[in-house]
Amino acid sequence: MSKPVAEARGARRVNTASLLKEAQTAFRNGNISRAWQVLEPMVAAGIGDQLPEAHRQALHYLQLGCALYQVGDMDAARELNRDLPTDQFTPLRYRLSLRLRDPLQARRLRSDPSNGARELADFRTSAGLHEIWAHRYRIGFPLYAARWQAINFPKVLPERVTHAPLTADPAQDAGLIVLEQGLGDVLFHLAHIKAEGAHERSAFTGLAKYGSLVRRYFPKATFTPAGKLSDALGKPRAHLAADFTGRGYARRGTISPGILLDSPTRHAFDQPVFGICWRGGSGQNRREERHIPLRFLLDMLPMDARFLALQFDLTEAERKILQADPRCEVPLADITQDPAQTIDMIRPLAGVISVDSANWHMAGFSGVPLLAVMNQTAHWFWGPDADAASVFPSATTLRKEDLCAPAISDWIAEARSQWQARPVAPMPLRHVTPPELPPEARPLFLTGLPRSGTSMVMRALAGQGLWLGDTIPGNPDNPEGYAENRALRETQLKPLLSLLGADPRGIAPLPRTEALPPCPALARRLLKTIREEGYDGRQPWGYKDPKLSLLWPLFARAFPQATWVVVTRERDRVLSSIAKASFMRRHSTSPEFWKPFCACYDTRLDALRQSGVTLFEIRAETLMAGDPSPLEPVCKALGLGYDPEIARQALKRG
């Protein structure tokens, strides 16, 4: 008995239905090679005719589907494609016929009398994609425009709109554009639309998350999520965004839109960091080709660089691998929720190393250096030479099979040099009077060493009108209270420290302040927290916490016009107080233990002083001696009145 037959009979004993289900799951997840691994013994043994009808059809569909992605026995797939009735799996088989260069079979499938309008639209769409992938764009784009009616294509046209074919004349355009497909495609299409310059005031619709892109790149336009289109509008005529790529090609003779949407940035306290993405595509969208196992990629990365994970579907296992690698950071935000926010995370990077994914588009359209790891079956976006630089001037294309540590190291060295030459965006000018911004956008952040007198200073500022919200009450360690917003500490700052793998109490271990991953939603989260607590935006607000010393770059980015106060105190008194505090003495009651701890905080506070933020220093001993005058310039910078008598009374209570 041959091995395939034995394996196939074994498969039947195991349960053919469960094997087919396993293959279907692998196929849906884009793991085509695994699907074929399960199917191959059954196909080789020719047991299809022995299976129940439903199982036989599932086997045939999966066999043909694997062949469509050039996996499996292509000769057997060609034969099966010719043998099956023409009304079975017709859209899939038509695409396969084109892939196999079998025009006679394609014609047979297309000529089946049972085909309706949607099947014919599907044939046109598949033929269009076939021509586009062959770089015969003038033939392909008009055929591809039929996809709005196709079967074997993601639904692109909302029910509440009417499809309007895109003509060659922008003056004839409808006023509504549907953003379709994935994030990378949407950015590509938006760049083409913006390059035309005819839709700055148009209306857009699509997935809700794309609204931030329209608001950024078309500030005079409007955006309505597809799910919120109103029946009251009737069924307005709308263009599909991808069709602007075809019109752009007709106008310019190239697939590239020829423009950038954003520009790279660099802040005064940034360090060069490189984004990494090791898995791209979705479903059967060449996902196996667009994949580098994370451990292999990390092995190729140099030890003297820092990296930010830009993987949209990061698994928990991958998160643990990254957190165990001192070179790597994981964003403190969900990068799938707001693409404009993710772009702002990418723009300060020194570069991005990625397989084909939306990261190419976010980095490339922002002018950020991109090491584009090109898979074998390159997307048609990248032209006949499979070169990302044909669209993104900042890209360097490297074939996946050529990816290696020396190639990455050389590219990083060049990208780092470019980053160092990038203009540094100046910090907002230091202010001695409040800037022209609403009070909620210019808070006070007060920090210093633990037990240095920060609570005393914050209580005195609260007496001058600074909004603090619900604060931590007093206890034997601090009888007058901590003047520290409870909700901000418990729901924002401490969870941030925990996400970084640091001690939420800010003792040990401490986060690497110079290597903090971005947290673009921090400002929104802080403001949401204090508004829920009753803050009405009429007065400046403040937050005090010594642990701000550990996370100050995140807060400085979130509120660049904030006023900072660093409280200092004689070191021996700080050490003595730390050793007596109940929540710290559990670590040690010896001042010698706490000296290096204070040195760690000092390093971070020195970096804050040098960062360019608006900063005041207050000596605790001055206030303890009854002199409140150091508070006056702080109050002036915040726009608060200053009453020295009220301040003295607050200090007496402290």
N, C-alpha and C positions, 0 to 999 in steps of 0.2 A: 504494500500500500504506500502511495506517495505521501510525502510529508504534508503538503497542502491539504490533501484529502483527510488525512488523520487529524490535522488541526481543525479543519472545518467540521468534522464529525464531533470533535471535542467541543467546538463552539456550540453546536446544537445541543449537546448535553448540558453545557453550562447555562444555556438559555439564549437563543438567538435574539429574542426581543430585548433582553437586557444589553446585549452587545450592540445592537442597533441604536438603542437609547444612548449608550455611552458614546458611540460614534457621532450621533446627532448633537450631543452636548459639546463635544470637542469641535465639531464643525461650526456650530453657532458661535463658539468662543474664539474662532479664528485659528484653532490648533489643528490645521488641516493635516499635518503629517501624523498626528496622533489618531485622527479619524481614519486615515488610510491604514494605519497600523492595525486597527481593529477590523477593518473591512477586508484587508488583503487576503487572509486565508479563505474567506467565504467566496470572494471573487475568483481566486485561483482555482478553487475546487468546483466552480460552476454550479453551486447549489441553489441558485436563484429560483429555478423552476420548481424546486422541492419545497419552497417556502409558501406560507399563506400569502394571499394577494397583497395585503397591507404591508407585510414584511418585505415581500419582493419589490414593491414599489419604493419602499424606503431605502432598500439596498441599492436599487438602480439610481435613485435620485442622489444619494450620497456618493456613489461611484462617479457619476457625471459631474457632481459638484466639485469633488477633489480634482478631477481632470481639468475643470475650468481654471483652477489655480495651479495647473501644471504639476500636480502631485498624483502619483499612481501609475497604472498601466495605461499609457495613452493610446496604444493600438487597440486594447480591449474597449476603452471608452469610445473610440471612434466607431468600432463595430457595433457597440450597444446603441450608440446615437443613431446609427442608420437602421437598426433593426426595430426599434420601438415605434409604435404608431405615432403619427405626426401630431396628434392632439394631446400627447402626454408630455408634461414638463416643457411645453413649447418655448416659453421665454428663456429658460435656462439653456435649453439645447441650442437655441438659435445663437446665443452668445458663445457657446462652446464651439459651434460650427465655424463661427468667425475666427475663434482662437485657433482652431485646428486647420484653418485655411481649407475648409471644405465647402466651397460655394454651392455645389449641387445640393448638398443636404440643407444648407441654409435656405435655398430657394424652395425646396420641398416643404420645409416647415412654414415658410412665409406664405405658401400657396394653399395651405390647408383651408378648406371652405368654412371651417368652424371658427376661424379667427374673426374677432370683432374689432371695433375701433381701438379698444385699449391694447389688444394684442399687436395691432399694426403700429400703434404709437410706441409700444415696447420695442418692436423690431427697429423702428427708426432711431430710437434712443440708443439701442445697442450698436447699431451700425454707425451712429454718430460717434459714440465713444471709441469704437474700433478705429475709425478714421483719425480721431483726435490723438489717440495713443500712437498711431502711426505717423503723427505730425502732419497729416493732410488736413489742416485746420479749415480751409475754405470749404471743403466738402463736409467736414465733421460738425462744425458748430450749427449750421442750419438744421441738420438731422437731430442733433442733441437737444434742440429747443423743444422737441416733442415730449420730453420727460415728464411734463406736468400731467400728462394723461396716461403715462406708462404704468405697467403692473409691477415689473421687477425692479422698482426704483423707489427709494424712500419718498413718502408723501411730502410734496413740497408746496402745494398750493392750498392755503386755508380755504375752508368751505365757504366763508363769507366774502370771498372775492371772486372776480371773473378774470380768467387769464387774458392778458393783452400781449400779443406777439410784439417783440421789440423790432422796430424797423431800423433802417440805416440813418434816419433823420432824427436827432434828439429833439427837434422842435415838435415832433409828433408824439413824444413820450407821454404816457399816463403819469399821474401825480403820485402813485403808490408803488413801492418796490418791496418785494418779499425777499427777506434774507433767508437763504436756504442752506442746508447741509451743515457741516461741522464748523468749528471756530476758525480753523485755518482757511477753509474755503471762504467763509464770510469775510475775513480780513482781505483776502485776495480780491473778492468781488467789490468790496467797499473801496479798495484802492483804485480799481478800474473806474468805478462810478465817480470817485472824487477827481480822478485825472481828467474826466470829461468836463467837469466844472458846470454841469447843467442841472444838478439836483441838490444844490445847497439848501433849498427851502422845501424839498419834497417830503412826503410822508413815507415812513418805513414801518414794516411789521415783521414779526418773526418770533423766535424764542425770547422770553422776557430778558434773559441775561444779555442779549445783544443790544439792549437799549443803551447801556453805558457807552458802547462803541459809537452809536449814532450821536449821542449827546456830545461826545468828545470830538469826533471828526466832522460832524455836520451840525454845529451848534444852532443853526437857524432852522433845522429840519424838525420834524415831529416823529415820535415813535410810539406805536401802540402794540403791546404784545398780541400775538395772533389769537390767543384765547380770550382776549377782551375786545375784539372787533365787534362793533355793534350792528345788530340787524337793522337799526334805524338808518344806517348809511346805504341800505340796499346791498348790492353786490358790486362794489367799485372795481374798475379795471385796474389790474396790477401787473407789473413786469416781474419776472424772476431774475434775481440778482446775477446769477451765473451767466445769463445771456449778455451781460455787459462785457464779459471777457471776450466773447466772440466779436462784438462790435469794436472793442478795443483793438483786437487783432486786425480787423478789417481797416481800421484807421491808421495803426502804427506799424503793422507788419511784424509784430512781436507779441508773445504771450505776456511779457512783463508790462505792468501798468506804467513803469517808468518814474514812479514817485515813491517817496517815503511818507509814512503817516505820522511819525514821531521822531524824536532824536534822543541819543544817549545822554545820560546825565552823570554827574559826579558831585557828591557833597563833600564838604570840608573834612568830615570825620569818617568817610568811607575808606574801606580797604578793598583791594582787588579780589573779587569773588567770581567764580565761574559757575553758571548754571549747568546742570546735567539732566538729560532725559534719555532713558535707555529702552523705552517701549513706546511705540506709536501705532497709529491705525486703530480701527475698531471692527469687531466682528471679523469678517473675512477680508478686510481691507489690508491685505498684505501684512498682517500682524506678525507672522512668524519671521518674515524678512526684516521687518522694522523692529527688531528685538536684539538686544545685547544683554545677556544675563548680568545682573547688577554686580555680582562679585567679580566677574571678569573685567567689567568696566573699571571698577574701583582698583583692581590690580594694575591697570594701565595708567592710572592717574598719578602725577608726581606727588611726592610727599610734602613739597614746600608750597603747595597751593591750597586754597579753600574752595569748597564747592557747595552749591545750593541745589537741593533736589527740586526739579520742576516736573516731577512725574504726577500726572493728574489722577492716576488710579493706584497710588501708592498702597501697597499691602502692609499689614502689620509686621510681617516678617521682614520686609524691606526697610520699614521704619526702624526696627531694632538694629538691623545691620548698619544703617546710616548713623544712628545715635551712638553706636559703639565705635565709630570711626571719627577720630578727632578732627579730620579734615572737613567733615561734612555737616551741613545744616539742613534742617527741614523747616519750611515756612511755617510761621505761626498763624496760618490762615488757610482756608479752603480755596485752593487756586482755581477751582471749577466754577465758583459762584459768580464772580464779576471779572470778565476778561480785561476791562480797563484797569482794574486794580492789579491784576497779574502783570499786565504790561508795565505798570509803574514799578513793579517788583523787578522786572527784567532790565529796564532802562539803565539803572546804575551799575549793572554787572559789567565785569571786564570782558565777558564773552559767554557764549552758550555752546555747549557740546551736546549734540542731540541727533538721534535718528529722526527720520521724517515724521513730523508731528506739528501741531499748532505752534510749538515753540519756535520752529523755523520762521513762521510768519510774524510772530510777536517780536522776536529779536530782529529779523531781517527788515521789517517795515519800520523798525525804530533805529536802524543804523548801528545796532550792536554787533560786534564781531561774532560770527557764527561758524562753528566747525560742523558742517553738514555731513553726517555719516549717511551716505547714499546706499540704499538697498538695490538689489540686482534689477528688480522690475521698477524702475524709477517712474514716478508719477509724471503725467504729461505736462504738468506745470513747469517742469525743469528743462523742457525743450529737448531737441534731438541729441544733444550732447550730455544729457543727464547732469546738468550743472546748476546748482542753486544760485551761483553767482550770476546766471543769466537773468535772474529776477532781483536778487539782493546783492548789491555791490559789496556789502560787508561780509559776504559768505566765502568760505573756503570749503570746497567739496572734497571729501575723502571717501573713496569706495569702502564699503563695510569690510571687504576682505583685506583692505590695506590698513585697517585701523590697528595701531600698535602703540606702545608706550613712547618710543622716540618721536613718532609723528605727532602725538598729542602734546608732548613736552615742547617740541619746536613751535607748534601753533600757540601754546600758552605763553611762551616767551615773547612772541610777537604781539599777541593780544594784550599782554601786560604792559608792554612798551606803549601801545596805543592808548591804553587806559591812563597811564601816567601822563601822557601828553594831552589828555582830555581837559578842557577848561573846567575849573572848579567853580561850581555855582556858589556865589557868596551867601553866607547866612544872612537872614534879615538883620538890618542894622540894629545894633544895641539901642535900646530905648530908655530914656529917663522919664519920659511921659508916655502914657498909653498910646499904642499905635491905632490907626484908624480902622479898627476891627471891632466886631461885636464882642462883648465881654467873654462870651463862652469860648471864643477862639484864642484868647490870651490869658490862660490861667496862670496861677503861681504853683510852682513845684518846689517844695522845700525838702532838703535832705542833709545828710551829714553822717558822721559815725553814730552808731547806736549809743545811747546814753550821753549824747553831747549837748542836750538842751533843745532838741528840735521841737519837742512838744510845747515847751515854754514859749518859744518864739512864735509858734503857730497860734497858740491861744491869744497871744498879744495882738497878732494880725487879725484874728477873728473879731477882737474887740473893736477894730477899726472898720469893720464892715465886710471883711472877706467871708464869702460863703463856704462853709465846710461840710454841711449836711450832717447826717447822723454819724457821730464819732464814737470811737472806742472809749468806754467809761473808765474811770480811775480804778486802781487796785493798789495793793500795798507797794508795788514797785513804782507806781506813778499815781499818787493819790488824786491829783487834779485832773487826770484824764489825759489821753494820748493825742487829742486834737487830730485824729487820723480817721478819715472816712471809712466806716466799716465795710460798706458794700464794695467800694473800689479796692480795698485791700483783699477781701475774701473772694470776690468774683472776678477780679481782673489781675491784680499784681501777683498774688500768690499762685494762681493757676498758670500764669506765664512762666514763673520760675519752675514750677513742676514740669511743664511741657519741655523746658530746656534741660531737664534732668538735674536741676539744682534743688537745694534745700528751700522750700517755700518760706522758711523762717529767716533765710538770708544768712545762714551761719556756715554750714559746710555740707556738701560742696557748693561752691559759688559758680555762677555762669561766667563764661569768657565774654566780657563786655565788648571786646574788639571783634568778636565773631558771632554777634547776635543775628539770627535770621530775621528777615523782614516780617513786620506785622502791620500790613497796610490798613487793617480795619480798626486799629487801636483807638484812633480819635473818635470814630463813630460809636464804638462800644463804651468808651468812657462817658461821652455825652449822653448816651442813652441811659446809662446807669444813674447819673446824677439827675436827669430829667424825671426819671421814674421816682426819684426821691423828693421831688418838688422844686428843683432848681428852675427858675423862670427866665434866666438869661439877662436879668437887669443889673446884676452886679458881678464883679470878678469872682471866680471860684478858685479854690486852692486844694491841693492834696499834699499831705506831708507823709513821708515814710523814709527812714534811712535806707530801705531796700531800693529806693529810686536810684541810689548810687550804682546799683548793679545793672539797671536796665535803662539808664538815662538816654542812650542813643535812640531807643524806640520812642520814648516820650518826646525827645527833641524833634524827631521827624514828624511825629503826629501833630505837634503844636510848635511850629518854628518860631512863633511870636510869643511864646510863654516867657514869663519871668522866673528865673531860678534863684533860690537862696540856699547857700551852703552855710550851715552852722558849725562853728569850730569851738573847741574847748581844750583846755590844758590836758595833755595826754595822760598824765598820771591820774587825774580825776576821772577821765573816761575809763581807764583801765580798772580803777577801783570800783566805779559804779557798775561796769559790766560784770565784774566778778561777784557782785552782790545780787544782781537781778535774777529772779527765780527762773525765768525762761532761758537764761544763759548759763547759770551756774551748774545746770545739769551736765554741761559739757566740761566745765572746769571752773574752779574758784581761784585759780592761780593767774595773776596778771601776766606771767611769762607765757602762758598758753595764748593769751589774747593779743599779745604784741604783734605777731605776724598776721593775725586776723585784721587788726587795724591797718597794717601796712597794705593788705590786699584792698581794703576800702580806699585807702589814700591814693593808690594808683588809679583807681577809677575816678575818684573825685578830681585828681589832677587833670585827667583827660577831659573831664567835663569843663573845668576851668579854661582849658585851651581850645575848646571846640568852637568858640565864637558866639555862644548863646548869650542872651542878656542875663548877667549873673551878679548877685550881690553876696558879700560874705559878712556874716555877723558873728562876733565873738560873744559866746554865751556869758563870759565873765562880765562884760560891759553891761549887759542887761541885768545880770544878777546883782550888780552894784547899784541898781536903781536908775541907770541912764538909758532911757528908751530911744535916744536920738538915732541909733542905727536903723530904726524902723521907718523913719521919715522918707528917705529916698525910695525905699521899697513901696511904700504907700503911694508916692507920687508916680512911680512907674506903672502902678496898677490903676491909677485914677481914683484912689481912695482918699478920703479926708484923713488928716492926721491930728489926733488929739493926744498930746503927751500925758495929760493927767489920766485919761482912760487907760493909756498904755502902762503907766506906773501902777495903777490899781491892779491891772491884770498880772503884772510881774510880781507884785506883792503876794497875790494869791498863788502864783506859781512857785 
